[in-house]
Amino acid sequence: MSCSLSVNSFRSGAQIVVRQLSKPCGRLPLGGAPTGRCFSTWLPQTRNQRYSAGSRERNLASYSDRRLPSLRAGARTFKVRNVLITSYIDLPPNYKDEDGLPFRSTELEADEIVKIFGPYMKKSDGNRLLKVLHGRRVAGTVHDPTLEVHTAMYSKEQKRAALEYLRRMAPIDEVLNAGLRAEEELAKLEGGLPDEHDIKGVTVRKPSEKSGDVYGRGVFDVIREQNEAKARAEEEAKRLLKEEKRKKEEEEMAKMSPKELEAYVERKKGLTGRKPSAKMQAYMEAAQSKLEAPPEMSKWERIGPSAVVVFLVSGLLVAYAAYYRPLKRSDRLLPDIPPAAATVGTIIIANIAIYGLWKVPKLWPMMNKYFLVVPATPRVLGIYGATFSHQYFSHLVVNMAALWFVGTAYYDEVGRGDFLATYFTAGTMGFLGTLTWTVLRNQLHLTSLGASGGFYGLAGAYFWMHRSEGFKLFGLPPDPYDGVPGLAFIGTIIGLNIAAAFSRNAGWDVASHMVGMAVGIAAGHIMEKKKEAKRLAQEKPGERTKIGAVIPAETVKEK
């Protein structure tokens, strides 16, 4: 069988193939074909080598060194007048991106351009875009951002339509061309192409090194290794710079006095962006403790008094919830406002008022005593005052917004007594957990405040009571899909706090949040039991069922 190729005749490609198959074997091309792997270490001849001046024998020999096309359909395209260039190795040496390459023997007519791009594309502009993009497909530069200047006048939709048309009408292996281009450029960067020797007009390439991989070591492997090494070097440089900065900062902090250290920490937090005035410095000094170190106290002396008071008050709140009876509308202070909005709104107003007190420098000494949890010098009133205390506006807004949505929903289901018992018990128990955690870990320099513990208690109780029901946010997910179950919200909240516990920059009081959530879940369970008991107590004799059977009223009376 003869596999010789000729494009000088004016017959179609199919006729040529049939004639060549019918001929006896005249000659066989010499030279082994390269490996079939697309992006191996084999580098084809450069375009400059292929188009250099030479004899006809050298051109034939050079061609035999390239991979011979198979007889599968589409392996090589024959045109009547022009040969369609589809391979990177056939790219002319005078190719320019702005000129492109012919994508067919003749240009498209105006009606064909309209079918591809729509009525707003001129014939000349459409054919130019198709030529440029086809040239990039062959040159392996379809995604090269440095060449976008030549097609900047076209929209993304027009470029996409042109590529779709070319890939449908003139399919080529764009990935192969891009890989060949990358291999050639990489070889140039590494110092040139592999050694080549002319032996009787035949180009012989230097064999590649042996490796354990049957496919060899491709250009993508080299690029990936280089990128990984570069990324590791950058990460190491950042780490060393950060470590050096941290050590320098620690050395500077070690030389500071306690007051200078406090001022430095405040500047780091952004509390004082500039040097305060003399009057403000006086207020800051008055608000600071005169103690050089925390007082000598046992762990029980720090935790015990607060724990006793918190448990006693929590018991009183539970009793209050058990004996609470809602007032008549005429007896209420604000009868026109829903009870849930009135109660939750009052708590929000109290939080806003205390936030305003933090902005008065004269009140800082009092605020530090009674509206802040300080493990070094614990006070019982500080635990209760901290549940209403916020120093940052963002902290206040987030907590109050969450309290409004979850608090009103929980209030509508359980009433004022159970709502207040859940909120204050969860908040104070949460801060008691914070106090215990910091004292046991000897982190007496930490402080805490905020309504997060109370909110987490309300959220835990409400979502536990609706743990199997679906919740939709802004109508999502749409019907007929069910919403997110309440148990998923509980799991998400717990997961976020666990992640914050391992983060150095989170600044969350995870102990307060988790204890408040646990108290809330317990409260939700108790609310379910109370509802069930109330439902059973309201049932009339003869309506109560047991294992699906109705007990007659007469039987109940006899018993």
Secondary structure, DSSP 8 states (H G I E B T S, - for coil): --------S-S-HHHHHHHHHHS-------S----S-TTSS-----HHHHTSS--HHHHHHHHHHS----SSTTSS---SSS----SGGG--TT--TTT---SSSS---HHHHHHHH-TT--HHHHHHHHHHHHHHHHHT-TT-GGGGGGGTTS-HHHHHHHHHHHHHHS---HHHHHHHHHHHHHHHHTTSS--EEEETTEEEE------SSTT---HHHHHHHHHHHHHHHHHHHHHHHHHHHHHHHHHHHHTS-HHHHHHHHHHHHTS-SS---HHHHHHHHHHS---SS-----HHHHHHHHHHHHHHHHHHHHHHHHH-----GGGSSSTTS-HHHHHHHHHHHHHHHHHHHTT-GGGHHHHHHHSSB-SSS--HHHHHHHTT--SSHHHHHHHHHHHHHHHHHHHHHH-HHHHHHHHHHHHHHHHHHHHHHHHHTT-TT--B--SHHHHHHHHHHHHHHTTTSEE-BTTBS-TTS--EEHHHHHHHHHHHHHHHHT-SS----HHHHHHHHHHHHHHHHHHHHHHHHHHHHHS-TTT-EETTEE--HHHHHH-
